[in-house]
Amino acid sequence: MDLKPADDLVTLVRAYNPRANEQLIRDAYAFGREMHEGQFRKSGEPYFSHPIEVASILAQQHLDDATIATALLHDTIEDTKASYQIVAARFGNEVAELVNGVTKLTNLQLTSTETKQAENFRKLFMAMSRDLRVLLVKLADRLHNMRTIKSMRFEKQVQKARETMDIFAPLAGRMGMQWMREELEDLSFKVLNPDGRNSIMRRYLVLQQESGDVIQRITGDMRTELAKSDIEATVLGRAKRPYSIWRKMEEKEQSFSRLSDVYGFRIITDTEDECYRILGVIHRRWRSVPGRFKDYISQPKSNGYRSIHTTVSGRDGKRVEVQIRTQEMHEVAEAGVAAHWSYRDGVPSGNPFAVDPARWIATLSEQFQNEDDHEDFLEAVKLEMYSDKVFCFTPKGDVVKLPKGATPIDFAYAIHTRIGSACVGAKIDGMRVPLWTRVKNGQSIEIITAEGQEPQATWLDIATTGKAKTAIRRALREADRERFQRLGWELARSAFEHIGKKATDKALETAAEKLRIEGRDALLARLGSAELTASQVVQVLYPTLVPDDGKGIGQDRAVIGLSPGQKFERSPCCQPLPGERIVGITWRGRGVIVHAIDCPVLSDYEDQPARWLDLHWHSGKHAAVNPVSLSLMLRNDAGALGRICTLIGEQKANISDLSFFDRKPDFYHLLVDLELRDAEHLHNVTSALEAESDVAALSRHRNPSAARPPEPAPAEMGETVGLQTSG
């Protein structure tokens, strides 16, 4: 394998720094190549290919000449006949000191085993406290090694991956280099849990097949909304990395299917004022998710990170995370510590948001250099590194991790729900404190409990964790459950009578199911405690519909994605409705047959991708002309059918046909053909029917056998079809 020429690296550096010391880089390249001559990597490549790639990684971060030269020379003192003195004489003291620092870090032989990790952390921080560029080179070195880890034997791969996950990835994150932290984590994840990673990748592919190019569509939507408000900004979207998804699944104890926010978007603009304007535009257009908003512009992170984070419900109810920042903020967010040394057009970038993390390192090193106990040092370093978390201790010395801003109430519930509920007071480091006190890193907390104590309503304002708040609400509900149920029943009865309906057990059970509440009693308790309103319960069963004026989007323009003049038909097998995800199958002579995305018939066309069309419904109100069949099991009782027809009519739906099957003395099965506007219209109809006591079972009827090939169009005048001659 041929080495990348020095010209490639010089071109890369001069692109961001035209005033770069070209001779220094070329000399470092030539010296490194000479020193590593005859050395090869495990993969069989010349060894010097590795320093070149490390230098390229750092050049992509727009770093200074000394750092680039150090990258080319970082293994010369350790692995070749070169010495500190030789490097200093040829390239100056600055470069020699940096190369020597990297050598010292390498010689630490960092491992992630518990016995050595603490001591190695101390040495690591001491070594890099003088010049943090040492760590930048070491991180780039580790990144390239992880990218090429397959050439190592498996045991070595696992060791390096674990070390990277435990030490280098958190360090990269703490330095503000999130892209590097994510890539290091993902490369380690690929080695440590290949099955888990492959599982997530497969689910990604399925998600993409089901929903299409979501990123492109949401990005387009955001650009459209910003253009309407005359805001110039760059919108970028991406799927989150597999390890990030895996970690969320672990933390939230959710499956991939329930994890909604797997896409992330960034909006980059010119000024801070526009950041807040963009936030307003996004929240006006899409519903924000409570508890998922953070303003790191007004309250920056300690590593200089500034951005607005919010999560909104985008297309098809998918949650998406949006980050809003200026270009300067974005550079710091991407480069982290590297922004301090980065160049732009030949001069230091001078980014006003870039902080010197060396101060943090130096402070940390000075703070703990006299500590004799390596374990104490390790614990202290970890507390500093994970600054968004608070680590507290129980009286027995067990560590409890809490979010920043947590209180003793959160601590008590984190230990056990029973302890939280019985809490009457707390001691921090032996001193009695109010329950609203904000706990800090490293504090020892003792919870004082008493028999008969019950959670107080005021605790909801004190607690910050979801676990504590949920437990408090549950306990408060249980205490007044019976009283709330009686009150809730009166409220429900009155609300239903107001619209001429009865609050039957069946209706309340159906409403509870629609609202995702566990049963009738729980629904009534929430009504009585004012967590729900009676109108919400009525609304979910009998929503107020907009009067149908007979107008709507015509069939000729109901579907977007067709060629001009191209005709379409709704497939009778799945009867897709506006609002549902659809796909088109082309038929010669008939145009396009539109199927629902989950239609089983589509499997017949898997080997014919050229016939597939990506379609979606036109937004807006559609005409009520779309046939849908419902299968009902109805009580054979006087007036039952009339009541069902009345309910359907109240929802402004027209019955086009009724077919009876399997009629028995107590129940009979019928098929009802309706003409509906869209999926929402169908939901309203089914909700009203499910609440009716006479309806024993209800389902949407689909008939795959109806998807027979359409008949060919009749021949045009003068056209010969199926011409045969007998001879």
C-alpha positions in Angstrom: 0.0 0.0 0.0 1.3 3.5 -1.0 1.4 6.2 1.6 -0.7 9.4 1.2 1.7 12.0 -0.1 2.7 15.0 2.0 1.0 17.2 -0.6 -2.4 15.9 0.4 -1.9 16.8 4.1 -0.5 20.2 3.2 -3.4 21.0 0.9 -5.8 20.0 3.7 -4.1 22.4 6.2 -3.7 25.3 3.8 -7.4 25.2 3.0 -8.1 26.6 6.5 -4.8 28.2 7.2 -3.1 29.7 4.0 -0.3 31.0 6.3 0.6 27.5 7.6 4.2 26.6 8.1 4.3 24.3 5.1 8.0 23.5 5.6 7.4 22.3 9.2 4.7 19.9 8.1 6.8 18.5 5.2 9.8 18.1 7.4 7.8 16.3 10.1 6.3 14.1 7.4 9.8 13.2 5.9 11.3 12.7 9.4 8.4 10.5 10.5 8.5 8.4 7.4 12.3 7.9 7.7 12.0 6.9 11.3 9.2 4.4 10.8 10.8 2.9 7.6 10.5 -0.9 7.7 7.7 -0.9 10.5 4.3 -2.3 9.7 0.9 -2.4 11.4 -1.0 -5.6 12.2 -3.0 -5.1 9.0 0.2 -5.3 6.9 0.1 -1.5 6.1 3.3 0.6 6.5 3.2 1.9 10.1 3.6 5.6 9.0 0.1 5.4 7.4 -1.2 5.7 11.0 0.5 9.0 12.0 -0.7 10.5 8.6 -4.3 9.6 9.3 -4.0 11.0 12.9 -2.7 14.2 11.4 -5.6 14.3 8.9 -8.2 13.9 11.7 -6.7 16.9 13.5 -6.4 18.9 10.3 -10.2 18.4 9.8 -10.5 20.2 13.2 -8.5 23.1 11.8 -5.7 22.8 14.4 -2.4 24.7 14.5 0.8 23.6 12.8 2.5 22.4 16.0 -0.4 20.0 16.7 -0.3 18.6 13.0 3.5 18.1 13.3 3.1 16.4 16.7 0.6 14.0 15.1 3.1 13.0 12.4 5.8 12.5 15.0 3.7 11.2 18.0 5.2 7.7 17.9 8.8 8.6 17.0 10.3 8.9 20.5 8.5 5.8 21.7 8.9 3.4 18.7 12.0 4.6 16.8 15.6 5.6 17.4 14.6 9.3 17.6 15.0 11.0 21.0 13.5 14.0 22.7 16.8 15.9 22.0 16.7 15.0 18.2 13.1 16.1 17.8 13.7 19.4 19.8 16.8 20.2 17.7 14.9 19.7 14.4 11.4 20.9 15.2 11.7 23.2 18.3 10.9 22.8 22.0 7.1 23.3 21.5 6.7 20.3 19.2 9.2 18.2 21.2 7.2 18.8 24.4 4.0 17.8 22.8 5.4 14.6 21.3 7.0 13.8 24.7 3.6 14.4 26.4 1.9 12.0 24.0 4.6 9.4 24.6 4.1 9.7 28.4 0.3 9.2 27.9 0.9 6.1 25.8 3.3 4.6 28.3 0.7 4.9 31.0 -0.8 1.7 29.5 -4.3 2.8 30.5 -6.7 0.1 31.3 -10.3 0.1 32.3 -9.9 -2.6 35.0 -11.0 -1.3 38.4 -7.6 -2.0 40.1 -5.6 0.3 37.7 -8.2 2.7 36.5 -8.0 5.1 39.4 -4.2 5.5 39.4 -4.2 5.8 35.6 -6.8 8.6 35.7 -4.5 10.5 38.0 -1.5 10.1 35.7 -3.6 11.0 32.7 -4.7 14.3 34.1 -1.3 15.2 35.4 0.3 14.5 32.0 -2.1 16.6 30.1 -2.5 19.5 32.5 0.4 21.4 30.9 -0.9 21.4 27.3 -4.2 19.9 26.4 -3.2 19.5 22.7 -1.4 16.3 24.0 -4.9 14.9 24.7 -6.2 16.0 21.4 -3.4 14.0 19.6 -4.0 11.0 21.9 -7.8 11.1 21.2 -7.2 11.3 17.4 -4.7 8.4 17.8 -7.2 6.3 19.6 -9.9 7.2 17.1 -7.9 5.9 14.1 -6.9 2.8 16.1 -10.5 2.1 16.8 -11.4 2.6 13.1 -8.8 0.0 12.1 -9.3 -2.4 15.2 -10.4 -5.4 13.0 -6.8 -6.3 12.3 -6.1 -7.0 16.1 -6.9 -10.3 17.7 -10.3 -10.5 19.3 -9.1 -10.4 23.0 -7.1 -7.2 22.2 -10.1 -5.7 20.4 -12.3 -6.2 23.5 -9.6 -4.7 25.8 -9.1 -1.6 23.7 -12.9 -1.2 23.2 -13.6 -1.4 26.9 -10.8 1.1 27.6 -12.1 3.4 25.0 -15.7 3.2 26.3 -14.6 3.8 30.0 -11.8 6.4 29.6 -11.4 8.0 26.2 -15.0 8.5 25.1 -16.0 10.3 28.3 -12.9 12.4 28.0 -13.7 13.4 24.5 -17.2 14.3 25.6 -15.9 16.4 28.6 -13.7 18.2 26.1 -16.8 19.2 24.2 -15.9 17.0 21.1 -19.3 15.3 20.9 -18.8 13.9 17.4 -15.6 12.1 18.5 -17.3 10.8 21.7 -20.2 9.4 19.7 -17.9 7.8 17.1 -15.6 6.3 19.8 -18.6 4.9 21.7 -20.1 3.4 18.5 -16.9 1.8 17.4 -16.5 0.3 20.9 -20.1 -0.8 20.9 -19.5 -2.6 17.6 -16.8 -4.7 19.3 -18.4 -5.2 22.7 -22.0 -5.9 21.6 -22.1 -6.6 17.9 -25.5 -8.4 18.1 -27.1 -5.4 19.9 -25.7 -3.0 17.3 -26.8 -5.1 14.4 -30.3 -5.4 15.9 -30.6 -1.6 16.0 -29.3 -1.3 12.5 -31.8 -3.8 11.2 -34.6 -1.9 13.0 -33.4 1.3 11.5 -33.8 -0.2 8.0 -37.3 -1.4 8.8 -38.2 2.0 10.1 -36.8 3.6 6.9 -38.8 1.2 4.8 -42.0 1.9 6.7 -41.7 5.7 6.9 -39.5 6.5 4.0 -36.9 9.3 4.1 -38.3 11.0 7.3 -35.2 13.2 7.7 -35.5 14.7 4.2 -39.2 15.4 4.7 -38.9 17.0 8.2 -35.9 19.0 7.0 -38.0 20.3 4.1 -40.9 21.1 6.5 -38.6 23.1 8.7 -37.1 25.1 5.8 -40.5 25.9 4.6 -41.6 27.2 8.0 -38.4 29.3 8.4 -38.9 30.8 4.9 -42.4 31.9 5.8 -40.9 33.9 8.7 -38.1 35.3 6.5 -35.4 33.6 8.6 -32.2 32.5 6.9 -30.8 29.4 8.5 -29.1 26.0 7.6 -31.2 22.9 8.6 -29.3 19.6 9.1 -30.8 16.3 10.0 -29.5 12.9 10.9 -30.4 9.6 12.6 -28.8 9.1 16.0 -25.9 6.7 16.3 -26.7 3.1 17.3 -25.0 3.3 20.7 -26.9 6.5 21.6 -30.1 4.6 20.8 -29.0 1.6 22.8 -28.1 3.8 25.8 -31.6 5.4 25.7 -33.2 2.0 25.5 -31.3 0.9 28.6 -31.9 4.2 30.6 -35.6 4.4 29.7 -36.2 0.6 29.8 -38.0 0.8 26.5 -37.9 -1.2 23.3 -36.8 0.3 20.0 -40.4 0.5 18.8 -41.4 2.6 21.8 -38.4 4.9 21.5 -39.6 7.7 19.3 -36.8 10.4 19.2 -34.3 8.5 17.0 -33.8 11.6 14.7 -31.9 14.7 15.5 -32.0 18.1 13.7 -29.8 21.2 13.9 -30.7 24.7 12.8 -27.8 27.0 12.4 -28.3 30.8 12.0 -26.4 34.1 12.3 -27.5 35.7 15.5 -28.6 34.8 19.0 -31.9 36.7 18.5 -32.7 34.6 15.5 -32.2 31.4 17.6 -35.1 32.4 19.8 -37.2 33.5 16.8 -36.6 30.0 15.3 -37.6 28.4 18.6 -40.9 30.3 18.4 -41.4 29.1 14.7 -40.7 25.5 15.6 -43.1 25.5 18.6 -45.9 27.2 16.7 -45.7 24.6 14.0 -45.1 21.5 16.0 -46.2 20.5 19.5 -43.4 20.6 22.1 -42.8 17.6 24.4 -43.0 18.7 28.0 -39.8 18.5 30.0 -37.6 18.2 26.9 -36.5 21.9 26.6 -33.1 23.2 27.6 -31.6 26.7 27.0 -27.8 26.3 27.0 -27.5 29.8 25.5 -28.6 31.6 28.6 -26.9 29.0 30.8 -23.9 27.6 28.9 -22.2 24.3 29.9 -18.8 24.6 31.6 -17.0 23.5 28.4 -18.4 26.5 26.5 -21.3 24.6 24.8 -24.2 26.8 23.8 -27.4 25.8 22.1 -31.2 25.6 22.5 -32.5 22.0 22.8 -36.1 21.1 22.3 -38.1 18.0 21.3 -41.2 18.2 19.3 -43.8 15.8 17.7 -43.1 15.9 14.0 -44.6 13.9 11.1 -46.7 10.9 12.0 -46.3 11.7 15.7 -42.5 11.0 15.6 -40.5 12.8 18.2 -37.5 14.7 16.9 -34.9 16.6 18.8 -34.0 20.1 17.5 -30.9 22.0 18.4 -30.8 25.7 17.5 -27.5 27.7 17.6 -25.4 30.3 15.8 -22.5 29.4 13.5 -19.9 30.3 16.2 -21.8 28.3 18.8 -21.9 25.4 16.3 -18.1 25.5 15.8 -17.5 25.2 19.6 -20.2 22.4 19.8 -18.4 20.5 17.0 -14.8 21.2 17.9 -15.0 21.5 21.7 -11.6 22.2 23.1 -10.1 22.1 19.6 -11.8 25.5 19.0 -9.3 27.1 21.2 -6.5 26.3 18.8 -8.4 26.3 15.5 -7.6 28.6 12.6 -9.7 30.2 10.0 -8.2 31.9 6.9 -4.7 31.8 8.4 -5.5 33.4 11.8 -6.7 32.0 15.1 -10.5 31.8 14.9 -10.9 33.9 18.0 -14.3 32.3 18.7 -15.9 34.3 21.6 -17.6 31.1 22.9 -14.4 29.0 23.0 -13.1 28.3 26.5 -9.7 27.1 27.5 -10.4 23.7 29.1 -6.8 23.7 30.3 -8.0 25.8 33.2 -10.4 23.1 34.2 -7.7 20.4 33.9 -5.1 22.4 35.8 -7.6 23.2 38.6 -8.6 19.6 38.8 -5.0 18.4 38.9 -4.0 21.0 41.5 -7.1 20.1 43.6 -6.2 16.4 43.8 -2.4 16.3 43.4 -2.0 15.8 47.2 -4.6 13.0 47.5 -3.0 9.8 48.6 -6.0 7.6 47.9 -6.3 6.9 44.1 -9.9 5.8 44.5 -10.8 9.2 46.0 -9.1 10.9 43.0 -11.0 8.7 40.6 -14.3 9.4 42.2 -13.7 13.1 42.3 -12.6 13.2 38.6 -15.7 11.3 37.6 -17.9 13.8 39.5 -16.3 16.6 37.5 -16.5 14.8 34.2 -20.2 14.0 34.4 -21.1 17.6 35.4 -24.7 17.3 34.3 -25.2 14.6 37.0 -25.0 14.7 40.7 -23.4 11.8 42.6 -24.4 11.4 46.3 -23.7 8.8 48.9 -25.9 6.9 51.3 -24.7 6.6 55.0 -23.3 3.2 54.0 -21.2 4.7 51.2 -23.3 3.5 48.2 -23.4 6.0 45.3 -26.7 7.3 44.1 -26.8 9.2 40.7 -29.3 12.0 40.4 -29.9 14.8 37.9 -28.5 18.3 38.6 -30.9 20.2 40.9 -32.2 17.2 42.7 -33.4 17.3 46.3 -33.4 14.9 49.3 -36.9 13.9 48.2 -35.5 12.6 44.9 -32.7 10.9 46.8 -35.2 9.1 49.1 -37.3 7.8 46.2 -34.2 6.8 44.2 -33.3 4.4 47.1 -36.8 3.0 47.5 -40.4 4.2 47.1 -41.3 3.2 50.6 -38.4 5.3 52.1 -39.5 8.3 49.9 -43.1 8.0 51.1 -42.2 7.8 54.8 -39.7 10.7 54.6 -40.0 13.4 57.3 -36.6 15.1 57.0 -33.0 14.8 55.8 -29.4 15.3 56.9 -26.7 16.3 54.5 -23.2 15.6 55.8 -24.7 15.2 59.3 -26.6 18.5 59.3 -30.4 18.7 59.3 -31.6 20.5 56.1 -35.0 21.4 54.6 -36.3 19.0 52.0 -36.1 21.6 49.3 -32.3 21.8 49.6 -30.5 21.2 46.3 -27.9 18.4 46.7 -24.3 18.7 45.5 -21.7 16.3 44.2 -20.1 14.1 46.8 -22.5 14.9 49.7 -23.6 12.1 52.1 -27.4 12.1 52.6 -29.3 10.5 55.4 -33.1 10.2 55.1 -35.2 10.4 58.3 -38.4 8.4 58.2 -41.5 7.9 60.4 -44.3 5.4 60.5 -47.6 6.8 59.3 -46.1 9.5 57.2 -47.6 10.0 53.8 -46.5 12.1 50.8 -47.5 15.7 50.8 -48.9 17.6 47.9 -46.2 20.3 48.3 -43.6 17.7 47.5 -44.5 17.8 43.8 -43.0 21.3 43.7 -39.8 20.1 45.5 -39.1 16.8 43.5 -37.3 17.0 40.2 -37.1 13.3 39.1 -39.8 11.6 37.2 -39.7 8.6 39.5 -40.3 10.8 42.6 -43.1 12.8 41.0 -44.9 9.7 39.7 -44.7 8.0 43.1 -46.0 11.1 44.9 -48.9 11.6 42.5 -49.8 7.9 42.8 -49.8 8.0 46.6 -51.9 11.2 46.7 -54.4 9.7 44.3 -54.7 6.5 46.4 -55.3 8.5 49.6 -58.3 10.3 48.1 -59.2 7.6 45.6 -62.7 6.7 46.9 -63.7 10.4 47.3 -62.5 11.3 43.9 -64.3 8.4 42.3 -67.7 9.5 43.7 -67.1 13.0 42.5 -65.8 11.8 39.1 -69.0 9.7 38.6 -71.2 12.8 39.2 -69.1 14.8 36.8 -69.2 12.1 34.1 -73.0 11.5 34.5 -73.8 15.2 34.1 -71.5 15.7 31.1 -72.9 12.7 29.2 -76.6 13.7 30.0 -75.7 17.2 28.6 -75.2 15.7 25.1 -78.1 13.2 25.4 -75.9 10.1 26.2 -75.6 7.8 29.2 -72.4 7.3 31.2 -72.6 3.5 31.0 -69.8 1.3 32.2 -69.0 0.3 28.6 -68.7 4.0 27.6 -66.4 4.8 30.5 -64.3 1.7 29.9 -63.9 2.7 26.2 -63.0 6.2 27.1 -60.4 5.0 29.6 -58.9 2.7 26.8 -58.7 5.6 24.4 -57.1 7.9 27.0 -54.7 5.1 28.0 -56.0 5.0 31.5 -56.2 1.7 33.4 -60.0 1.1 33.6 -63.2 2.9 34.6 -62.3 3.5 38.3 -59.0 5.1 37.5 -60.8 7.3 34.9 -63.3 8.4 37.5 -60.6 9.1 40.1 -58.8 11.3 37.6 -62.0 13.2 36.8 -62.6 13.8 40.5 -59.0 15.0 41.2 -59.3 17.4 38.2 -56.4 15.7 36.3 -59.0 15.2 33.6 -62.0 17.2 32.6 -65.4 15.8 31.8 -65.3 17.4 28.4 -62.1 15.5 27.6 -63.9 12.2 28.3 -66.9 13.1 26.2 -64.7 14.5 23.4 -62.8 11.3 23.0 -66.0 9.3 22.4 -68.1 11.9 20.7 -65.8 14.5 19.2 -67.4 17.7 17.9 -67.0 17.6 14.1 -66.7 20.5 11.7 -70.0 20.7 9.8 -69.7 19.1 6.5 -70.4 21.6 3.8 -70.0 19.0 1.1 -66.7 20.5 -0.1 -63.3 19.0 0.3 -60.2 18.0 -1.7 -61.4 16.3 -4.8 -60.4 12.8 -5.8 -58.5 14.2 -8.8 -55.9 15.8 -6.5 -56.2 13.7 -3.3 -52.8 12.0 -3.8 -49.3 13.7 -4.2 -46.5 12.0 -6.0 -48.2 11.1 -9.3 -47.0 12.2 -12.7 -49.2 14.8 -14.5 -52.3 13.2 -15.8 -51.6 9.9 -14.1 -54.7 8.2 -12.7 -55.0 6.3 -9.4 -57.5 3.9 -7.7 -57.7 3.0 -4.0 -57.1 -0.7 -3.6 -60.3 -2.5 -2.5 -58.2 -5.0 -0.4 -57.0 -2.5 2.2 -59.1 0.6 1.5 -56.5 3.2 2.4 -57.7 6.5 3.9 -56.3 10.0 3.8 -54.0 10.4 6.8 -52.6 6.8 6.5 -49.2 6.0 5.0 -49.6 4.8 1.5 -47.6 3.4 -1.5 -48.5 3.1 -5.1 -48.2 0.1 -7.5 -48.2 1.0 -11.2 -50.4 -1.0 -13.6 -50.1 -0.7 -17.4 -53.3 0.8 -18.8 -54.8 1.6 -15.4 -52.4 4.0 -13.8 -51.6 3.5 -10.1 -53.3 1.3 -7.5 -52.9 2.9 -4.0 -52.3 0.5 -1.0 -51.9 1.1 2.7 -48.2 0.7 3.7 -49.1 -2.3 5.9 -51.2 -4.1 3.2 -50.2 -7.8 3.1 -50.7 -7.8 -0.7 -47.6 -5.6 -1.2 -45.4 -8.6 -0.6 -46.5 -9.9 -4.0 -44.6 -7.0 -5.6 -41.3 -7.1 -3.5 -39.4 -8.3 -6.6 -40.7 -5.5 -8.8 -39.3 -2.3 -7.2 -39.6 -0.4 -10.5 -43.4 -0.5 -10.1 -43.4 1.1 -6.6 -44.2 4.8 -6.1 -43.7 6.9 -2.9 -47.0 8.6 -2.4 -48.7 10.7 0.3 -52.1 12.3 0.7 -52.8 15.9 0.1 -53.0 17.8 3.4 -56.4 19.4 4.1 -60.0 18.4 4.3 -60.9 15.5 2.0 -64.4 14.8 0.6 -66.3 12.1 2.4 -66.2 9.7 -0.7 -63.7 7.0 0.5 -65.3 3.6 1.1 -64.3 1.7 4.2 -65.8 -1.6 5.5 -66.4 -2.2 9.2 -67.1 -5.6 10.7 -69.6 -5.4 13.7 -70.8 -8.0 16.1 -74.2 -6.5 17.2 -76.6 -7.5 19.9 -79.8 -8.9 18.4 -82.1 -6.5 20.3 -85.0 -4.3 19.3 -83.8 -1.0 18.0 -80.0 -1.9 18.2 -79.5 -1.5 14.4 -81.3 1.8 14.4 -79.2 3.1 17.2 -76.0 2.1 15.4 -77.2 3.9 12.2 -78.0 7.0 14.2 -74.5 7.0 15.8 -72.9 6.8 12.4 -75.1 9.5 11.1 -74.2 11.8 14.0 -70.5 11.5 12.9 -71.5 12.8 9.4 -70.7 9.4 7.8 -72.8 7.9 5.0 -73.8 4.2 5.0 -73.5 2.9 1.4 -74.2 -0.8 2.1 -75.2 -3.3 4.8 -74.5 -7.0 4.7 -75.6 -9.6 7.3 -73.7 -12.7 8.2 -74.1 -15.5 10.7 -77.3 -14.3 12.3 -77.9 -15.9 15.7 -80.7 -15.5 18.3 -78.5 -13.2 20.6 -76.0 -11.7 18.2 -75.5 -11.2 14.6 -72.5 -10.3 12.4 -72.8 -7.5 9.8 -70.6 -5.7 7.4 -71.1 -2.0 7.1 -69.8 0.0 4.1 -69.2 3.7 5.0 -68.0 6.7 3.0 -65.5 8.6 5.0 -63.2 11.6 4.7 -60.0 10.4 6.3 -58.4 8.3 9.1 -59.6 10.8 11.8 -63.1 10.5 10.5 -62.8 6.7 10.9 -61.4 7.0 14.4 -64.4 9.2 15.4 -66.9 6.7 14.0 -65.3 3.7 15.7 -64.9 5.5 19.0 -68.7 6.3 19.1 -69.5 2.7 18.1 -67.2 1.1 20.7 -68.9 3.1 23.4 -72.3 1.7 22.5 -73.4 -1.2 24.8 -75.0 -3.1 21.9 -71.7 -3.4 20.0 -69.9 -6.6 21.2 -67.0 -6.4 18.8 -65.8 -4.0 16.1 -62.9 -4.2 13.6 -61.9 -2.8 10.2 -62.7 -5.3 7.5 -59.9 -6.0 4.9 -60.1 -8.5 2.1 -56.8 -9.4 0.5 -58.6 -11.6 -2.1 -60.1 -8.4 -3.5 -56.7 -7.3 -4.8 -57.1 -9.2 -8.1 -55.3 -7.7 -11.0 -57.4 -4.9 -12.5 -59.0 -5.5 -15.8 -57.1 -3.9 -18.7 -58.6 -0.7 -20.1 -60.7 -1.1 -23.2 -58.9 -0.5 -26.4 -59.0 2.8 -28.1 -60.8 3.2 -31.4 -58.6 1.7 -34.1 -56.4 -0.3 -31.7 -56.1 -4.0 -32.2 -56.1 -6.1 -29.0 -55.3 -9.7 -28.7 -55.2 -10.2 -32.4 -54.9 -13.9 -33.4 -54.8 -15.5 -36.8 -55.5 -19.1 -37.6 -53.5 -20.5 -40.3 
